[in-house]
Amino acid sequence: MRAFHGEDASVQPGHSGDLWLHETAVSWVRHRLRLTLPQEPWRETENGFEARLKAAAAWVNDNHDVDSLCREMPQRMNDLVHVTKGARLDK
């Protein structure tokens, strides 16, 4: 095995979750699912989970600027390289 970036890993961001937009969107959904977890989650039916997941997606769309998130990749790349110099983004 060998490192993808060779011997110098400084070109690889350490916190890729800050960069990849789907990581942000998934974290929003996971957070909402955690808040709406039933008291006895083992009794939740497949239909119940489906409804809870759809409600979480609707909540995310209503409470987060999902459209803007989809257009942020170029700015995030720039910020990661030039502003934070590879450190975490505050978004």
C-alpha positions as CSV (number, residue, x, y, z in Angstrom):
1,M,0.0,0.0,0.0
2,R,1.1,3.6,-0.6
3,A,-0.4,7.0,0.3
4,F,-2.5,8.5,-2.4
5,H,-0.7,11.8,-2.2
6,G,2.7,10.3,-1.9
7,E,5.0,11.3,1.0
8,D,3.5,14.8,1.4
9,A,0.0,14.7,2.7
10,S,-0.2,18.4,3.3
11,V,-2.1,18.8,0.0
12,Q,-4.9,16.7,1.4
13,P,-7.4,18.5,3.6
14,G,-7.6,17.0,7.1
15,H,-11.3,17.8,7.5
16,S,-12.9,16.7,4.3
17,G,-16.3,16.8,5.9
18,D,-16.1,20.6,5.9
19,L,-15.6,20.5,2.2
20,W,-17.9,17.9,0.8
21,L,-21.4,19.3,0.7
22,H,-23.2,16.0,1.1
23,E,-21.5,15.6,4.5
24,T,-23.2,18.9,5.6
25,A,-26.6,17.9,4.3
26,V,-26.4,14.4,5.8
27,S,-25.4,15.9,9.2
28,W,-28.5,18.1,9.1
29,V,-30.7,15.0,8.5
30,R,-29.0,12.9,11.1
31,H,-29.4,15.6,13.7
32,R,-33.1,15.9,13.0
33,L,-33.5,12.1,13.1
34,R,-31.7,12.0,16.5
35,L,-34.1,14.7,17.9
36,T,-37.2,12.8,16.7
37,L,-36.1,9.3,17.8
38,P,-39.0,7.5,19.4
39,Q,-38.8,6.4,23.1
40,E,-38.7,2.8,22.0
41,P,-36.9,2.9,18.6
42,W,-36.9,-0.9,18.2
43,R,-40.7,-0.7,17.9
44,E,-40.6,1.8,15.0
45,T,-42.0,0.3,11.9
46,E,-40.5,0.7,8.4
47,N,-43.5,3.1,7.6
48,G,-42.9,5.0,10.7
49,F,-39.2,5.5,9.9
50,E,-40.1,6.5,6.3
51,A,-42.4,9.2,7.6
52,R,-39.8,10.4,10.1
53,L,-37.2,10.5,7.4
54,K,-39.5,12.5,5.0
55,A,-40.3,14.9,7.9
56,A,-36.6,15.4,8.6
57,A,-35.9,16.1,4.9
58,A,-38.8,18.6,4.8
59,W,-37.5,20.2,8.0
60,V,-34.0,20.6,6.6
61,N,-35.4,22.2,3.4
62,D,-37.5,24.6,5.4
63,N,-34.8,25.6,7.9
64,H,-31.5,25.5,6.0
65,D,-30.4,27.2,2.8
66,V,-30.0,24.0,0.8
67,D,-29.9,25.8,-2.6
68,S,-27.0,27.9,-1.6
69,L,-25.2,24.9,-0.1
70,C,-25.3,23.3,-3.6
71,R,-23.4,26.3,-5.1
72,E,-20.8,26.7,-2.3
73,M,-18.2,24.2,-3.5
74,P,-15.9,26.6,-5.5
75,Q,-15.9,29.1,-2.5
76,R,-15.3,26.3,0.0
77,M,-12.3,25.1,-2.1
78,N,-10.9,28.7,-2.2
79,D,-11.5,29.3,1.5
80,L,-9.8,25.9,2.4
81,V,-6.7,26.7,0.4
82,H,-6.3,30.5,0.8
83,V,-8.2,31.5,3.9
84,T,-7.8,28.6,6.4
85,K,-4.7,27.1,4.8
86,G,-6.2,23.6,5.2
87,A,-7.6,24.2,8.7
88,R,-11.3,23.7,9.5
89,L,-13.9,25.8,7.8
90,D,-16.4,27.5,10.1
91,K,-19.4,26.6,8.0
